[in-house]
Amino acid sequence: MTQQLQDEFDSSVENAEAWMKAIQERLRINDNTKGPRSALEARLRETEKIRALEPEGSLKMDLVLVKADAALRSISEDKKHEVLSKLKDIKALWEETAIYITHCHSRIEWVWLHWSEYLKAQDEFYSWIHNMRVTLEPDIELQLGLKEKQWQLSHAQVLQNDVLNQSVLLERLLEEAASLFSRIGDPSIDEDAQKKMRVEYEEIRQEAQNRVKLLETITKEHEQYSASVHQFQSWLNGVTERLNCCIGEATKSSAEDKLKALKEIAKDIRNGGKKWKHLENQCTEVVQNTSPLGSARLKDELEELRKALEKLKRRSSEEEERLLKIQQSESAYESQARQLEADIQKLRKDLQRLENDLDPGEGEKTEDELVTLWRKCNATRSALAAEESKIERLKTQLKELLRFSQDVQPHAESVVSAIHQYQSVRGKTSKMSSDTETKLRRLFQNPLQSFEQWKPSVQMLLETPEPELAHIEAALAESSQFKEKLMTLQLKKDLLNNVLGEEKVEPFLQEVAEASKEREILHKSLLQSKSKLQNLILQHKNFDAGFAPLQKKLSAIKAKLDLEKEPRPDLLGKKTQLQRLQMIQDDLAELAIQMEEVEKLVQSNTTHRHEMNQLSSDSQALKRSLEMMIQQSEDHVQKHWAYNDKLSDLQQWISVTREKIDSCQDADGEQNTEGRLEDLERLLAEFPDKEIQLHLVEAHGQLVMENSSTEETAHVQAELDQLKESWKSLKEVATGLLKKWQLNRPVDDKRKKRAFVDSRWISRPAFRLFDVGPNHKQEKMGEGQSTSSHLKLLHDFEEWLEGENTELTKILAGTPSSTEEIEAHQSKLEELQSHVPHGQHLFEDLLHLHPVVGNSEDLEDVRYQWMLYKSKLRESMSSLVAKAQKPPRSKHSGGMCSYLHRVCRAALPLQLLLLLLLLLAFLLPLAEQTHSCTLTNNFARSFKLMLRYERPPPT
């Protein structure tokens, strides 16, 4: 009996081993994703068949276990080791076969589903391309009016936005095509197919853009034309209203005012004709892009405007002609009367002016005054002779006025009075002319006598070795006076003929000519002497007058600059100092301009040129010093601003964080402990970044203290000390509160681990950012920020997944019996299914941060929980759908169905437990290697098109 049990055990082991090896050989043949879709589907169906044989393998293993149990009870102790060894080997082989079945099928199914989703998205894309091509292919239809053109443009812009938005889907589609082509190598999705998709999209996009540009041009032309028409109509209405006001009988304006207004209106109407021509040109352009009916409307509208303009022009011309006739007939008498009075007043003024000019005045008169008076008398006599014609014309005008019926007596009296005044002025002029000629004869001899007396004194002055400039200038002035007098005598030949007579004029003029020549010789000698004296004086005088103010101004600018070298106590003082330095720079630029003007005076003087070069050198040195001080002052102001901004931001964050921690401490109740702990953990996650910011503030403070006064340095140091004390106090309060809550409340392993990591962030030593290079500093900052973000995302995802799993457990706890309960459960499960994309998005954010942060243990734990939840939700929905679709059975088969239902319910927990043990076994290799098949073939990602695969391929 013992040998029989041993043989049965060996036989069952051999059968099971042969079956497993056969399965592995079939899997090896089908374990490939390359090739066309038909081959991939065939391999998928084959792996499904192999997966369906897995229960058969389980039965064979169960048979081996039963046989092994029976053999172990009956055989001796020395043979048990052999049986146990075979049992261990067959179990290991079975585990390897089961894992191979799952991996191979998952790999092929993943690629097949990925391909299916891509083909579906590709079909949708080409369908969209076809629809857009059909929409954009027809030519643009001509529209009736502006509103229809605007509607057409709006529709084209909507199509263009649709095309532009489709570019995002195209890029994702091309990325997925490239990723899928690297796995399957099928020519249907190679680079040529991808380029074809992009080319077709670019054609659609270009066509949509061209259509929008053309419609925008057409619409803009019509809008400009409509605005011009509206403006022309407004102008036409305004001109019509002005013409009606001018023509109306109620107006009290004079005919002259009305005529002036009509001329302005006529000018506006002529300008309106030019506007209408411009409208006609615009209408021609708009009609080309308008439908026939719309074009006819535009032309009719333009013709109506032309008729209205012609009518307005005709009315204006008629009214202007009527007013001109009335004005001419009414103003005939008034114009002649006004002309007569104007001529009389003009004659009176001329006579009065001539009489005033003849006033000789009192006292003795000089020669010039007598000559002027004599000339005035002669001119007055000539003018009075010319005024006789005016007297005759006044008489003629008075006779013409007698033809009118109006009273002309006042005008006649005015004419008689003007004639009497004319006769009085003529007599006075004759008497004064004779008296003046007598006095002039005596005065013409005086210039020659004075010159003969002045000539000896000038000759003595020129013979002096060192004459004074004042004496020479006085002699020159007297010489100029004699020249003027002698030239005046020579030019008065006609006057002399009239006064002295022709026989005495010739000898007198010869004496005058000889005296003029002598005066010219003396004058030239005086000018040469004056020029020599002035050249010597001017050089010294001009340079001293310009150089002294420049020296004073440069010294003043240097003194101002010396006062600005002291450091300022605060930011306001630094800004004020910068403004004063800029004002000093403007003064120095003005000084440079003045120096250039003075340098023109020192071209020939060596001493003055040396002094000017020294002054220019001092000015350049002062300019360079000033520019350096301005640059340093701007740098100091900028550094102080940066320090104040960063200090204020950090102080505000510390204050807000302190208030949040105090509110967490003041909250009561154990039921809110978990929420407060989570809030505190989120606050603690910000501490590393703010600690880096604290060191940055300290560095800026050091820069400010290096360039500030003693008082400002002490103030900045006090601010930094207070900031560090506030930071230290806040850090101690937060750390103590976290430890206190962790001791008072039990938490799961993951929450403890996370709190430990957060505490490690808080309690670790501060970064030595200022003892290392800038590159290392940036790496530390980036690492801290990435770790903090990863911990927050991990915490959020775990909370979300825990809530979803709890809700799913509540739903599965109930056993629906009626159709209404089944539908209610199904709606709840569908609601949970709708939350899966959000969870997938959170999980993908974790995967993006994982290569930077590391920590594979936490990530694999979360990956497993997420995969288990999706599998559980999918199986629950499948079972519920099958139950809802199950047809009613007869009473005969009711007993068998009830029995099978009880068996399935009893076997399901056991199967889930085995699946859990299998997945835990998958996680064991993660302690030794970074990548494994469990990271790629555990359905942690969806098969949708928009998701990516960033790890090594499973094949």
Residue pairs with C-beta under 8 A, 6 or more apart in sequence:
1 74
2 74
2 75
5 67
5 70
5 71
5 74
5 75
6 71
6 75
6 79
6 83
8 67
8 70
8 71
9 64
9 67
9 68
9 70
9 71
9 83
9 86
10 86
12 60
12 63
12 64
12 67
13 64
13 67
13 86
13 87
13 90
15 60
16 57
16 60
16 61
16 63
16 64
16 90
16 94
17 90
17 93
19 56
19 57
19 60
20 57
20 93
20 94
20 97
23 50
23 53
23 57
23 97
23 100
23 101
24 96
24 97
24 100
26 46
26 50
27 47
27 50
27 100
27 101
27 104
30 43
30 46
30 47
30 50
30 104
30 108
31 104
31 107
31 108
31 955
32 43
32 955
33 40
33 107
33 108
33 111
33 183
33 184
33 955
34 183
34 184
34 185
35 184
35 185
35 186
36 186
37 112
37 115
37 186
40 108
40 111
40 112
40 115
40 184
41 112
43 108
44 105
44 108
44 109
44 112
47 101
47 104
47 105
47 108
47 109
48 105
50 101
50 104
50 105
51 101
51 102
51 105
54 98
54 101
57 94
57 97
57 98
61 90
61 91
61 94
64 87
64 90
65 87
68 83
68 86
68 87
71 83
72 80
72 83
72 84
75 83
95 921
98 918
99 918
99 922
102 937
103 933
103 937
103 954
106 937
106 938
106 939
107 937
107 954
107 955
110 937
110 943
110 954
111 180
111 183
111 184
113 943
114 176
114 180
114 183
114 943
115 180
115 184
117 943
117 944
117 945
118 173
118 176
118 177
118 180
118 189
118 945
120 945
121 169
121 173
121 176
121 945
122 173
122 177
122 197
125 166
125 169
125 170
125 173
125 197
128 166
129 200
129 201
129 204
132 159
132 162
132 163
132 204
132 208
133 204
135 159
136 159
136 204
136 207
136 208
136 211
140 152
140 211
140 214
140 215
140 218
141 152
141 291
142 289
142 290
142 291
142 292
142 294
143 149
143 151
143 152
143 290
143 291
143 294
144 290
144 291
144 293
144 294
144 297
145 222
145 290
145 294
145 297
146 219
146 222
146 223
146 226
149 215
149 218
149 219
149 222
150 219
152 215
152 219
153 212
153 215
153 216
153 218
153 219
156 208
156 211
156 212
156 215
157 212
159 208
159 211
160 208
160 209
160 211
160 212
163 204
163 205
163 208
164 205
166 201
167 201
167 205
170 197
170 198
170 201
172 945
172 946
173 197
173 945
174 194
174 197
174 198
175 948
176 945
177 189
177 193
177 194
177 197
178 194
179 948
179 949
180 189
181 189
181 190
181 191
182 953
183 953
183 955
187 193
218 289
221 282
221 285
221 286
221 289
222 286
222 289
222 290
224 282
225 279
225 282
225 283
225 285
225 286
225 298
228 275
228 278
228 279
228 282
229 279
229 301
229 302
229 305
232 272
232 275
232 276
232 279
232 305
233 305
235 268
235 272
235 275
236 272
236 305
236 308
236 309
236 312
239 265
239 268
239 269
239 272
239 312
240 312
242 261
242 265
243 262
243 265
243 312
243 315
243 316
243 319
245 251
246 253
246 258
246 261
246 262
246 265
246 319
247 315
247 319
251 258
253 261
255 323
255 326
255 327
255 330
256 327
258 323
259 320
259 323
259 324
259 327
262 316
262 319
262 320
262 323
263 320
265 316
266 313
266 316
266 317
266 320
269 309
269 312
269 313
269 316
272 309
273 309
276 302
276 305
276 306
276 309
279 302
279 305
280 302
283 298
283 299
283 302
286 298
287 295
287 298
287 299
290 298
333 401
333 404
333 406
336 397
336 400
336 401
336 404
337 401
337 406
337 411
339 397
340 394
340 397
340 398
340 401
340 411
340 414
340 415
341 411
341 414
343 390
343 393
343 394
343 397
344 394
344 411
344 414
344 415
344 418
347 387
347 390
347 391
347 394
347 418
347 422
348 418
348 421
350 383
350 387
351 387
351 418
351 421
351 422
351 425
352 421
354 380
354 383
354 384
354 425
354 429
355 425
355 428
357 376
357 380
358 373
358 376
358 377
358 380
358 425
358 428
358 429
358 432
360 373
360 432
365 373
365 439
366 443
367 440
367 443
367 444
367 446
370 436
370 439
370 440
370 443
371 440
371 492
371 495
373 432
373 436
374 433
374 436
374 437
374 440
374 495
374 499
375 495
377 429
377 432
377 433
377 436
378 433
380 425
380 429
381 426
381 429
381 430
381 433
384 422
384 425
384 426
384 429
387 422
391 418
391 419
391 422
394 415
394 418
395 415
398 408
398 411
398 412
398 415
401 408
401 411
402 408
437 498
437 499
440 495
440 499
441 499
441 500
444 489
444 492
444 496
444 499
444 500
444 508
447 482
447 485
447 486
447 489
447 512
447 515
448 511
448 512
448 515
450 482
451 482
451 486
451 515
451 518
451 519
452 515
454 478
454 482
455 518
455 522
457 475
458 475
458 479
458 522
458 526
459 522
461 467
461 471
461 472
461 475
461 526
462 522
462 525
462 526
462 529
467 529
467 533
469 530
469 533
469 534
469 537
472 526
472 529
472 530
472 533
473 530
475 526
476 523
476 526
476 527
476 530
479 519
479 522
479 523
479 526
480 523
482 515
482 519
483 516
483 519
483 520
483 523
486 512
486 515
486 516
486 519
487 516
489 496
489 509
489 512
490 509
490 512
490 513
490 516
493 505
493 509
496 505
496 508
496 509
497 505
500 508
539 601
539 605
542 601
543 598
543 601
543 602
543 605
543 608
546 594
546 597
546 598
546 601
547 598
547 608
547 611
547 612
547 615
549 594
550 591
550 594
550 595
550 598
550 615
551 615
553 587
553 591
553 594
554 591
554 615
554 618
554 619
554 622
557 584
557 587
557 588
557 591
557 622
558 622
560 580
560 584
561 581
561 584
561 622
561 625
561 626
561 629
564 577
564 580
564 581
564 584
564 629
565 629
566 709
567 707
567 708
567 709
567 712
568 574
568 576
568 577
568 708
568 709
568 712
569 708
569 709
569 711
569 712
570 712
570 715
571 637
571 640
571 641
571 644
574 633
574 636
574 637
574 640
575 637
577 633
578 630
578 633
578 634
578 637
581 626
581 629
581 630
581 633
582 630
584 626
585 626
585 627
585 630
588 619
588 622
588 623
588 626
591 619
592 619
595 612
595 615
595 616
595 619
598 612
599 612
599 616
601 608
602 608
602 609
602 611
602 612
603 609
632 707
635 707
636 704
636 707
636 708
639 700
639 703
639 704
639 707
640 704
640 708
642 700
643 697
643 700
643 701
643 703
643 704
643 716
646 693
646 696
646 697
646 700
647 697
647 700
647 701
647 719
647 723
649 693
650 690
650 693
650 694
650 697
650 723
651 723
651 726
653 690
654 690
654 723
654 726
654 727
654 730
657 683
657 686
657 730
657 734
658 730
658 733
660 679
660 683
661 680
661 683
661 730
661 733
661 734
661 737
664 676
664 679
664 680
664 737
665 737
667 676
670 745
673 741
673 744
673 745
674 745
676 741
677 738
677 741
677 742
677 745
677 755
678 795
678 799
680 734
680 737
680 738
680 741
681 738
681 754
681 755
681 758
681 795
682 792
683 734
684 734
684 738
684 758
684 759
684 761
684 762
685 758
685 761
685 788
685 791
685 792
686 788
687 731
687 734
687 761
687 762
688 761
688 784
688 785
688 787
688 788
689 781
689 784
689 785
689 788
690 727
691 727
691 766
691 767
692 767
692 769
692 780
692 781
692 784
694 723
694 724
694 727
695 766
695 767
695 769
695 770
696 769
697 720
697 723
698 720
698 724
698 770
699 769
699 770
701 716
701 717
701 719
701 720
704 712
704 716
705 712
705 713
705 716
705 717
708 716
731 762
734 762
735 759
735 762
735 763
738 755
738 758
738 759
738 762
739 759
742 752
742 755
747 755
750 798
750 858
750 861
753 858
754 791
754 794
754 795
757 791
758 791
761 784
761 787
761 788
767 780
767 784
769 777
769 780
769 781
783 852
786 849
786 852
786 853
787 853
789 849
790 846
790 849
790 850
790 852
790 853
790 855
793 842
793 845
793 846
793 849
794 846
794 858
794 859
794 862
796 842
797 839
797 842
797 843
797 846
797 862
798 862
798 865
800 838
800 839
800 842
801 839
801 862
801 865
801 866
801 869
804 832
804 835
804 839
804 869
805 865
805 869
807 828
807 832
808 829
808 832
808 869
808 872
808 873
808 876
811 825
811 828
811 829
811 832
811 876
812 876
814 821
814 825
816 822
816 824
816 825
816 883
819 884
822 880
822 883
822 884
823 884
825 880
826 877
826 880
826 881
826 884
829 873
829 876
829 877
829 880
830 877
832 873
833 873
833 877
836 870
836 873
836 942
837 942
839 866
840 941
840 942
840 947
843 862
843 863
843 866
843 940
844 941
844 947
846 859
846 862
847 859
847 950
850 856
850 859
856 926
856 930
857 926
860 923
860 926
860 934
860 935
863 935
863 938
863 940
864 919
864 923
864 938
866 940
867 919
867 938
867 939
867 940
868 916
868 919
870 939
871 939
889 897
919 938
922 932
922 933
922 934
922 938
923 934
925 932
925 934
926 932
926 934
931 951
931 952
933 954
935 951
936 949
936 951
936 952
936 953
936 954
937 954
941 947
941 949
